[in-house]
Amino acid sequence: MRVLMFGWEFPPHISGGLGTACFGLTRALAKQQVDIVFVVPRLKSAPEALHLKLISASGTPVSAAVLRKFEQTVKEIWEDRLTVRPLESTLFPYATPESYAEQVRHQTARKEFAESESASTVVSLLDFSGDYGTDLMAEVFRYSQAGAALAAREKFDVIHAHDWMAFPAGLMARDISGKPLVLHVHSLEYDRSGQNVNVDVARIEKNALEAADRIIAVSHYTRSLIISQYGIAPDKIDVVHNAVSRKEARSVYRAQTNPREKLVLFMGRMTFQKGPDYFIEAAALILKKLPAVRFVMAGSGDMLPRMIQRAAQLRIGNRLHFTGFLKGSAVEQMYARSDLYVMPSVSEPFGIAPLEAMLYDVPVLLSRQSGVTEVLRNALKVDFWDIREMANQIIAVLQHPRLAAEVVRNCREELRAIHWEKSAEAVLNIYRNAVQGGH
């Protein structure tokens, strides 16, 4: 089995949990003898030896023949709102049209495009150099051109696309090749924006999900949302839970825990979806009863300035620390130093971070609006909006070591059954059914 896979995150070119999930899943698939060509918008450096073929969409030549085929099918996705033209640009993980426009206002650049000596054969070389373009939708549009061009030159049995920015590329690859398309939903626009959805993003999701041969949802929570918001046939959607890669926490990290000062961790993007504002409000309540607790918010996003301002208004800035985006060993150290991990997401399709925290024997408190609760039934849970109950549960864990130990022990048992090999087996079966035209 050979798979052409589209995504915009892959380690070390990573911005969040999606890249972690793509790495874990593809590595487990490779153990199942699945050959994978993984396409990212651009590579910042030459990839090291991997379990798959990692290629960059930047520099992809678009032939006249591919462009003609592209123009025949593009109307289904874009409704004539965009024209086929070369633009310098790059894709950004988790970007929205609004946040992308904000970045453009701070930095713009132009680049000359290489032209083929035979204009009748090659129209342009797609460039994802890292400069900013002027419209996020044009970025996704051009990435879909790369999907069509790569599908014309690569050999594969099935196409797999991760989330909305890669969905059009997957659709174009299917139209060029005739191979079945599997869409992997890690997050929906209704997760990211609530009811204030971006209509263009929602339309891309809806059109792609309707056209896909099979759909993978990361949780039953997400599957229900796909059905209720987009009216997709339930029998076309399979649930495959995410997992976590096994690794041992270094003893030096464990030794850094301070028994005299409890540390409560929020690690995630500072966006509406992740509920950082509820964490801060709960922290303010906790500090009234336990003034020695320290809170850490690790992550970046559009809500970060507002969260810093709110912490100042609540006069808790000396007990609440913002680290910005962490990666690599800094993430491991932060987990190991924490006494409790809190994920107060408003709408979380899955959520890998709690599984990572549990590898370091850190108890976790999750919002009931999180897909990961489907596999962590013994974790502490609370409704994201109930900040008083959130504060009460945090206080209970910090004041009662036996409770914390019990949560860790129960979750550790559940963690043993959560592994990427199990997820890969399920995805491989989906591939086989898609290729055979079955369900």
C-alpha positions, 0 to 999 in steps of 0.5 A, spaced: 500 500 500 502 506 498 499 513 500 499 520 498 498 524 504 497 532 505 498 536 511 502 542 513 505 540 520 510 534 520 516 534 525 521 538 525 516 543 521 511 543 527 506 548 530 502 543 534 498 537 536 497 535 529 504 534 527 505 530 533 499 526 531 501 525 523 508 523 526 505 518 530 500 515 525 505 515 519 511 511 523 506 506 526 503 505 518 510 504 516 511 498 521 505 495 517 509 496 510 505 502 508 509 506 504 507 514 505 509 520 501 507 526 505 507 533 502 508 539 506 508 546 504 515 547 505 521 544 508 526 549 512 531 544 511 533 537 508 529 532 512 533 527 516 532 519 515 525 518 516 520 512 515 516 516 510 518 520 504 517 527 506 517 532 500 515 540 499 510 543 495 515 549 494 518 548 487 512 543 484 512 544 477 505 545 474 504 543 467 499 546 462 496 539 462 495 539 469 492 546 469 487 544 464 484 538 468 485 543 474 480 548 471 475 543 469 474 541 477 476 547 481 469 550 480 466 545 485 471 548 491 472 555 489 465 557 485 469 562 481 472 566 486 479 565 485 483 565 479 489 560 477 495 564 478 502 564 481 503 567 488 508 567 493 506 564 499 506 559 505 501 556 509 501 557 516 498 552 521 492 553 525 491 560 521 484 563 520 483 568 514 483 574 520 489 572 523 493 571 517 491 578 514 494 581 521 500 577 519 500 580 512 499 587 515 506 586 519 510 583 514 510 583 506 515 580 501 515 579 493 519 574 490 520 572 482 518 566 480 522 561 476 519 560 469 520 554 464 524 554 458 518 551 455 512 555 457 507 550 453 509 545 458 510 548 465 506 554 467 510 555 473 513 553 479 509 553 485 513 557 491 512 556 498 518 560 500 516 563 507 514 570 505 507 572 506 501 573 501 495 577 501 490 572 502 489 565 506 484 562 501 489 563 495 494 559 499 490 553 500 488 554 492 495 554 490 496 548 495 491 544 491 494 546 485 500 542 488 496 536 490 494 536 482 501 536 480 504 531 485 498 526 483 500 526 476 507 524 477 507 520 484 504 513 484 500 511 490 493 507 491 490 512 496 490 519 498 490 521 505 489 529 507 489 532 514 484 538 515 481 543 511 487 547 508 489 540 505 482 538 503 482 541 496 489 538 495 486 531 496 480 533 492 485 535 486 489 529 487 483 524 486 480 528 480 487 527 477 489 520 479 482 517 480 484 514 486 480 514 493 480 520 498 480 519 505 479 525 509 482 526 516 478 531 521 482 533 527 478 539 528 472 543 524 471 550 523 465 549 529 471 547 534 475 553 532 470 558 532 464 556 535 458 559 532 462 565 529 464 560 523 468 563 517 463 561 511 469 560 506 472 555 511 466 551 513 464 551 505 471 548 504 470 543 509 463 541 507 464 540 500 470 536 501 467 531 506 461 530 501 466 528 496 470 524 500 470 516 499 471 515 507 472 520 513 476 519 519 474 522 525 479 523 531 473 522 536 465 520 536 465 527 539 468 530 532 464 524 528 457 527 531 459 534 529 460 532 522 454 529 522 450 535 525 453 541 522 454 538 515 449 533 514 454 527 512 452 520 512 454 517 518 456 510 515 461 514 511 465 516 517 470 512 522 472 514 528 480 512 530 482 515 536 489 519 537 494 516 541 501 517 544 508 515 543 512 511 548 518 515 551 521 515 558 521 521 562 528 523 564 530 523 571 533 529 571 526 532 569 522 529 575 527 532 580 526 539 578 519 538 581 518 543 587 514 540 593 513 546 597 510 550 591 505 546 586 505 548 579 498 547 575 499 547 567 496 549 561 499 548 555 496 549 548 494 555 543 491 561 546 485 561 542 477 561 543 477 553 542 482 551 548 479 556 553 485 559 556 480 565 559 477 559 563 483 557 566 485 564 568 478 565 571 479 559 575 486 561 577 484 567 580 479 563 585 484 558 587 489 563 589 484 566 594 485 559 598 492 557 596 496 563 595 502 559 594 500 555 587 504 557 581 500 557 574 504 556 567 500 558 561 505 555 555 503 557 548 501 562 543 495 565 539 491 570 538 488 571 545 495 571 548 495 579 549 488 579 552 490 573 557 496 577 559 491 583 560 486 579 564 491 576 569 494 584 570 486 586 571 486 580 576 492 582 580 495 575 579 501 576 574 506 574 580 503 567 580 501 566 573 507 566 568 506 566 560 512 562 556 510 562 549 510 556 544 515 551 547 518 545 543 522 539 544 525 538 551 522 544 554 515 541 553 518 535 557 521 539 562 514 543 563 510 536 564 515 533 569 515 539 573 507 540 573 503 537 579 497 538 575 495 539 567 488 542 565 485 542 559 479 547 559 477 546 551 471 549 549 471 544 543 476 539 543 476 534 537 481 529 541 487 532 545 494 529 545 497 533 550 493 530 556 496 523 554 503 526 553 502 529 561 500 522 563 507 519 561 510 523 566 505 521 571 502 528 571 494 528 573 490 531 568 483 535 569 479 535 562 473 539 560 467 534 558 467 537 551 474 534 549 474 527 545 480 524 549 475 523 555 472 517 550 479 514 552 481 517 559 475 515 563 478 515 569 481 522 568 478 528 572 473 532 568 469 538 568 465 543 564 469 548 561 464 554 563 464 551 570 470 555 573 468 554 580 468 547 579 474 547 575 477 551 581 474 546 586 477 540 583 484 543 582 484 545 589 482 538 591 488 535 587 493 539 590 491 538 597 490 531 597 496 527 594 492 521 595 487 523 590 492 525 585 496 518 586 489 515 584 488 519 578 495 517 576 494 510 577 488 509 574 490 513 568 496 509 567 492 503 566 488 506 561 494 509 557 497 502 556 491 501 551 492 507 547 498 506 542 499 508 535 499 501 532 492 500 534 490 506 530 494 504 524 491 498 524 484 501 523 487 506 518 490 501 514 483 497 514 480 504 512 485 504 506 483 497 504 476 498 504 476 505 500 481 501 495 476 496 494 470 501 494 467 498 500 465 501 507 
